[in-house]
């Protein structure tokens, strides 16, 4: 179970299996910018899920994941704010076998 408590202002404390994750909003939304905004955590969750699936792929194929980088671009719509499109990019270092790039990218798309 995941729980969420209001701390003060727009600061929230989310409990995930005993781990505390705090959120806030930027000043233009009435927050103090003391923690990431909830949508930023959603983006981080998606990106870290993708990276974790990549690590599963590397373990399965005995590949060294050192130096691989992931980034996320997204587009948002107004009223109500929502994500309309996102793209995840994988940057492979020179030491990662080129013949595995395509397979690795396909595998990470299986992240729920």
C-alpha positions as CSV (number, residue, x, y, z in Angstrom):
1,X,0.0,0.0,0.0
2,X,1.1,3.5,-0.7
3,X,0.0,6.3,1.6
4,X,0.2,10.1,1.3
5,X,0.1,12.7,4.1
6,X,-0.2,16.5,3.8
7,X,2.7,18.0,5.6
8,X,2.4,21.8,5.1
9,X,1.3,24.0,2.3
10,X,1.7,21.9,-0.9
11,X,4.3,19.6,0.6
12,X,3.2,15.9,0.6
13,X,4.9,12.9,2.2
14,X,4.3,9.7,0.3
15,X,5.1,6.4,2.0
16,X,6.1,3.5,-0.2
17,X,7.0,0.4,1.7
18,X,8.6,2.5,4.4
19,X,10.4,4.8,2.0
20,X,9.5,8.5,2.3
21,X,9.1,10.5,-0.9
22,X,8.2,14.2,-0.5
23,X,6.7,16.4,-3.2
24,X,6.1,20.2,-3.5
25,X,5.2,22.6,-6.2
26,X,7.0,25.5,-7.8
27,X,6.3,29.0,-6.5
28,X,4.2,30.0,-9.5
29,X,1.8,27.2,-8.4
30,X,1.8,28.3,-4.7
31,X,4.6,25.9,-3.5
32,X,8.0,26.5,-2.1
33,X,10.0,24.4,-4.5
34,X,11.5,22.3,-1.7
35,X,10.9,18.9,-3.4
36,X,10.2,17.6,-6.9
37,X,6.7,18.1,-8.2
38,X,4.4,15.1,-8.5
39,X,4.5,15.0,-12.3
40,X,8.3,15.0,-12.2
41,X,8.2,11.9,-10.0
42,X,5.9,10.3,-12.5
43,X,8.5,11.0,-15.2
44,X,11.3,9.8,-13.0
45,X,9.4,6.6,-12.3
46,X,8.9,5.9,-16.0
47,X,12.5,6.6,-16.7
48,X,13.8,4.5,-13.8
49,X,11.5,1.6,-14.8
50,X,12.9,1.7,-18.3
51,X,16.5,1.8,-17.0
52,X,15.7,-1.1,-14.6
53,X,14.3,-3.2,-17.5
54,X,17.5,-2.4,-19.4
55,X,19.6,-3.7,-16.5
56,X,17.5,-6.9,-16.6
57,X,18.3,-7.2,-20.3
58,X,22.0,-6.7,-19.5
59,X,22.0,-9.4,-16.8
60,X,20.3,-11.8,-19.1
61,X,22.8,-11.3,-21.9
62,X,25.9,-10.8,-19.7
63,X,26.4,-7.2,-20.9
64,X,28.2,-4.4,-19.0
65,X,25.7,-1.5,-18.6
66,X,28.3,1.0,-17.3
67,X,28.0,4.4,-18.9
68,X,24.6,3.9,-20.5
69,X,22.4,7.0,-20.0
70,X,18.6,7.5,-20.3
71,X,16.7,10.7,-20.9
72,X,13.0,11.5,-21.2
73,X,11.4,14.2,-23.3
74,X,7.7,14.9,-23.0
75,X,5.0,17.2,-24.3
76,X,2.2,18.5,-22.1
77,X,-1.2,19.9,-22.8
78,X,-3.1,22.6,-20.9
79,X,-6.6,22.4,-19.3
80,X,-6.3,20.0,-17.6
81,X,-2.5,19.6,-17.6
82,X,-1.5,16.2,-18.9
83,X,1.2,14.4,-20.8
84,X,0.3,14.0,-24.4
85,X,3.6,12.4,-25.6
86,X,6.9,11.2,-24.3
87,X,10.1,9.8,-25.8
88,X,12.7,7.9,-24.0
89,X,16.2,8.1,-25.3
90,X,19.1,5.6,-24.6
91,X,22.7,6.8,-25.1
92,X,25.1,3.9,-25.4
93,X,28.8,4.3,-24.6
94,X,31.4,3.0,-27.1
95,X,32.0,-0.1,-25.0
96,X,28.4,-1.3,-25.4
97,X,28.1,-3.8,-28.3
98,X,26.5,-2.1,-31.2
99,X,24.7,-5.3,-32.3
100,X,22.8,-5.2,-29.0
101,X,21.5,-1.6,-29.3
102,X,18.3,-2.4,-31.2
103,X,17.5,-5.5,-29.0
104,X,18.0,-3.5,-25.8
105,X,15.8,-0.7,-26.9
106,X,13.0,-3.1,-27.8
107,X,13.3,-4.9,-24.5
108,X,13.0,-1.7,-22.4
109,X,9.7,-0.9,-24.1
110,X,8.2,-3.7,-22.1
111,X,8.3,-1.6,-18.9
112,X,4.8,-1.4,-17.7
